[in-house]
Amino acid sequence: MRKRILIVDDEPSIRKVVSAHLAREGYDVVAAQDGGEAIEALSEQLFHAVVTDLQMPGIGGLELLAWCRENQPGLPVVIITAYGTVGSAVEAIKLGAHDYVTKPFDRDELKGILQKAVQSEAADARRLDGRYGEIIGAVGSMQRIFGLIDKVAASPTTVLITGESGTGKELIARALHERSNRSDQPFITVNCGAIPEQLFESELFGHEKGAFTGAVARKPGRFELADGGTLFLDEVGELPPDLQVKLLRVLQERSFERVGGVEPLHVDVRLVAATNRDLASDAHTGSFRQDLYYRLNVIPIALPPLRDRTEDIPLLVEHFLARFNVRLGREVRGLTPGAMHVLANWTWPGNIRELENLMERSVLLCEGDEIQAEDLPGLGAPGDTLDAGELEAMPLRDYVRAHTAKLERARIIQALDSEDGNVTRAARLLGISRKSLQTKMKDYRLRER
């Protein structure tokens, strides 16, 4: 994959010269005229390094560096500075910049610095491919979670993972297991919401032959199967009350009996639980045992919903594109800026699972080598979800308004697409003011970033 570099400088000549030089070196280059435009680009595309001027009107180089450290930690940032402000560049290094060059800079020097930057451990770690298996995340909240995993993975301490459906709770549980000294032992999963209540006790603790009708042989439960390894209780908030009592006793005594048995069994199991419910609230109201909640909530890990980490969408999109291109035998290169705008402004009720399913469908059905906004079914403005029957049933005025809104939104996306997502240039192309375009983008859920 060609490395993509973001050049940020308020001088057009510098942008042009540096872009041409790096393009000859085999990089994909995107240019921005200030820090604000750079943040827009960083929010919509994956970059492997940023080369930014230090002094710029509006958002300067140090502010852009601070944004990168907070939102995309590990992304190498190279500072361009004049001889008179080398001290500021050194200060930028202390604040986390990868390196700096001085104007007028030597092209070979910049080439060497960038080669080290894009091949650095930090650049590779930012992508997170392999470091945590399928988990992708560069925003600060995800980086803090990865740091917490590193700290607690090796311990036997119970972990409670919370988050909405589709946020990747099982992936976090697997990462905890794989980075522990139990990684060569079993990782056993129990979906507490999918087991009939009458079979729950047998599933968790096993049963003896003849314990109940149909128990024709002794069967080990999930706790036994997980001995020496990790037991993952997904949707633990769905445990029936009597099982909550028994689970609490197992956690306290580290022993249990099979259904129909009298011999206590002792196992060495690391327990990881997960839920999309507010267990603290359930414990307060009495619908979940308070004492069990405190036993489970020793190390809490709260996963953010995708709508709160939209900066990760380009990373996730690239990850899913690579996977589904291989699986489906396609060669889709990426998404247009207009399509990325649509993804960034969706509310993602299904979180990463919804994005994954959408990318599989889009890769399969895409006609060209890039996914357009029109290839993302179901992610339009509110009126776009109306079917033909609903439209035909509208009064004439509403019918015209709905169709006009669809046409207007499509034209705005097309303009943003043709101008690589630049709001100012798109507004100029549309013949309206930037403020008017921003208002329309808000109306159509095309948030400016």
NUTIPA-129816 format. One record per residue (C-alpha): residue in three letters; x, y, z. Coordinates in steps of 0.25 Angstrom, whole numbers, plus 5000, padded with zeros to 4 digits. Layout:
# NUTIPA-129816
ALAXYZ/...
//
This chain:
# NUTIPA-129816
MET500050005000/ARG500550144996/LYS500850235008/ARG499950355009/ILE500550485014/LEU499850615018/ILE500550745015/VAL500050865023/ASP500651005019/ASP499951135017/GLU500951175005/PRO500451114992/SER501851104986/ILE502351014998/ARG501150924997/LYS501350914982/VAL502850884983/VAL502750784994/SER501550714989/ALA502250694975/HIS503550644982/LEU502850544990/ALA501950494979/ARG503250464971/GLU503750384983/GLY502450294982/TYR501650354993/ASP500150394991/VAL500050544995/VAL498950625001/ALA499150775003/ALA498450865013/GLN498651015014/ASP498451025030/GLY498250945042/GLY496750945041/GLU496750885027/ALA497750785032/ILE496850735043/GLU495750725033/ALA496650635024/LEU497150555036/SER495750525040/GLU495350475026/GLN496550395022/LEU497650305027/PHE499050375027/HIS500350315030/ALA501050445034/VAL500850595034/VAL501750705030/THR501350835035/ASP501850975036/LEU502051035050/GLN501451175048/MET500151185041/PRO498851275042/GLY497751215050/ILE498151075055/GLY499651065055/GLY500650955055/LEU500650935070/GLU499150935071/LEU499050835060/LEU500150745067/ALA499350755080/TRP498050705072/CYS498850585066/ARG499450545080/GLU497950545085/ASN497250485074/GLN498250405066/PRO499350365075/GLY500550305068/LEU500350385055/PRO501750445052/VAL501750595051/VAL502950665044/ILE503050815047/ILE503550915036/THR504151035042/ALA504951155039/TYR506351175044/GLY505851285054/THR504851185061/VAL505751065063/GLY505451075078/SER504051055075/ALA504250935067/VAL505150875078/GLU503950905087/ALA503050825078/ILE503950705078/LYS503750705093/LEU502250715091/GLY502350595083/ALA502650635068/HIS503450525061/ASP504550625055/TYR504750755049/VAL505350825036/THR505750965034/LYS505351055022/PRO505951055012/PHE506050905014/ASP506850805007/ARG506050704999/ASP506850585003/GLU506750625018/LEU505250625017/LYS505250495009/GLY506050425020/ILE505250475031/LEU503950435025/GLN504550295022/LYS504850275036/ALA503450335041/VAL502550245032/GLN503450125036/SER503450155050/GLU502850065061/ALA501950185065/ALA501350185051/ASP501150035050/ALA500550035064/ARG499550145060/ARG498950045050/LEU498849945061/ASP498749835051/GLY499149705058/ARG499449775071/TYR498149745077/GLY497649655066/GLU496349705060/ILE496249835069/ILE496449965061/GLY496550095068/ALA497450215068/VAL496650315076/GLY497050345090/SER495950275097/MET496350145090/GLN497750165092/ARG497450175107/ILE496750045107/PHE497949975100/GLY498850025111/LEU497849975121/ILE497849835114/ASP499349835115/LYS499349865130/VAL498349765134/ALA498449645124/ALA499449565132/SER498649575145/PRO497549475149/THR496649595153/THR495149595148/VAL494849695137/LEU493549755133/ILE493349815119/THR492249905116/GLY491749965103/GLU490649965093/SER490349845084/GLY491349845073/THR492549915079/GLY493449795080/LYS493349745094/GLU493749605091/LEU494949655083/ILE495449725096/ALA495149595104/ARG495949515094/ALA497149625095/LEU497149605110/HIS497249455108/GLU498249455097/ARG499249555104/SER499149475117/ASN499949355122/ARG498749275120/SER498749295105/ASP499049145102/GLN497849105110/PRO496449105106/PHE495649235104/ILE494149195106/THR492949285103/VAL491549275109/ASN490449365103/CYS489649385115/GLY488449435106/ALA488449315097/ILE488249205107/PRO486849155112/GLU486749185127/GLN486449035130/LEU487848995124/PHE488649105129/GLU489149035142/SER489548915134/GLU490248995123/LEU491149075134/PHE491348965144/GLY491148835136/HIS490248715141/GLU490348575146/LYS489748455138/GLY488348445142/ALA488248585149/PHE486948615140/THR486248555129/GLY487148545117/ALA488448545125/VAL488948415119/ALA490348445122/ARG491248535131/LYS491448665124/PRO492548765128/GLY492048915129/ARG492749035123/PHE493449065136/GLU494148925135/LEU494448945121/ALA495149075124/ASP495949025135/GLY497349085134/GLY496849185124/THR495749295122/LEU494249295123/PHE493549405116/LEU492149425120/ASP491549515110/GLU490249595113/VAL490449555128/GLY489249655131/GLU488349545126/LEU488649445136/PRO487449395144/PRO487349435159/ASP487649295164/LEU488849275155/GLN489349415160/VAL489449355174/LYS490149235169/LEU491149315161/LEU491449395173/ARG491749275181/VAL492649225171/LEU493449355170/GLN493549355185/GLU493949215188/ARG494549175174/SER493749045175/PHE492448985170/GLU491648855168/ARG491148795156/VAL489548785155/GLY489248655162/GLY490648645168/VAL491148665182/GLU492648665180/PRO493148815180/LEU494048845168/HIS495148945168/VAL495549015156/ASP496549125152/VAL495749215143/ARG495949365139/LEU494649425138/VAL494249535128/ALA492849585127/ALA492149675117/THR490849745116/ASN490149855108/ARG489249885120/ASP489549995131/LEU489849895142/ALA490150005152/SER488650055150/ASP488149905150/ALA488849885163/HIS488350005169/THR486849975165/GLY487049825170/SER486849755156/PHE488349715157/ARG489049675170/GLN489849785176/ASP490849685182/LEU491049615169/TYR491249745162/TYR492349785171/ARG493049655169/LEU492949665154/ASN493349815153/VAL494749805159/ILE495349855146/PRO494349935137/ILE494549955122/ALA493550045116/LEU493550035100/PRO493150165093/PRO492050155083/LEU492550185068/ARG491850315068/ASP492750365078/ARG494050325071/THR493750355056/GLU495250395054/ASP495450245054/ILE494450215043/PRO495550235032/LEU496450125039/LEU495250035040/VAL494850055026/GLU496250025021/HIS496249895030/PHE494849845025/LEU495249885010/ALA496449795011/ARG495749685017/PHE494549685008/ASN495349704995/VAL496049574998/ARG494749505002/LEU493949544991/GLY495049554980/ARG494849704978/GLU495849814976/VAL495149934982/ARG496150044985/GLY495450124995/LEU494350224997/THR494150364991/PRO494150485001/GLY492650494999/ALA492450355003/MET493350375015/HIS492550495019/VAL491250415019/LEU491950305028/ALA492450415038/ASN491150475040/TRP490350345042/THR489850315056/TRP490350165055/PRO489250105064/GLY489949965061/ASN491350025063/ILE492549955057/ARG491649825054/GLU490749915045/LEU491949985038/GLU492549845036/ASN491249795029/LEU491149925021/MET492549905016/GLU492349765012/ARG491049805004/SER491649924998/VAL492949854993/LEU492049744987/LEU491049834980/CYS492049944976/GLU492049964961/GLY493450044960/ASP494750034968/GLU494250144978/ILE493050144987/GLN492150264984/ALA491150324994/GLU490050264986/ASP490650124989/LEU490350135003/PRO488850095005/GLY488050145017/LEU489050255021/GLY488350375015/ALA487650485021/PRO486250455028/GLY485450475015/ASP486350385007/THR485850265015/LEU484450275010/ASP483950175000/ALA483250204987/GLY481850174993/GLU482150275004/LEU482550374995/GLU481350354986/ALA480450374997/MET480950505001/PRO480250634998/LEU480850704986/ARG481550814994/ASP482250705003/TYR482450624991/VAL483250734983/ARG483950774996/ALA484450624999/HIS484950614984/THR485650744985/ALA486350714998/LYS486850584992/LEU487350654979/GLU487950764988/ARG488650674997/ALA489250584985/ARG489750714979/ILE490450754991/ILE491050624993/GLN491550624978/ALA492150764981/LEU492850714993/ASP493350594986/SER493850674974/GLU494650774983/ASP495250664992/GLY494350695004/ASN494750845004/VAL493550925009/THR494051055004/ARG494351014990/ALA493050934990/ALA492251054994/ARG492951134983/LEU492551024973/LEU491151024977/GLY491051174976/ILE490651194991/SER491351245003/ARG492151155012/LYS491151185024/SER489951145015/LEU490651015011/GLN490950985026/THR489551015029/LYS489050915018/MET490150815022/LYS489550815037/ASP488150795031/TYR488550675023/ARG489450625034/LEU490750645026/ARG491450705038/GLU492650795035/ARG493950735041/
//
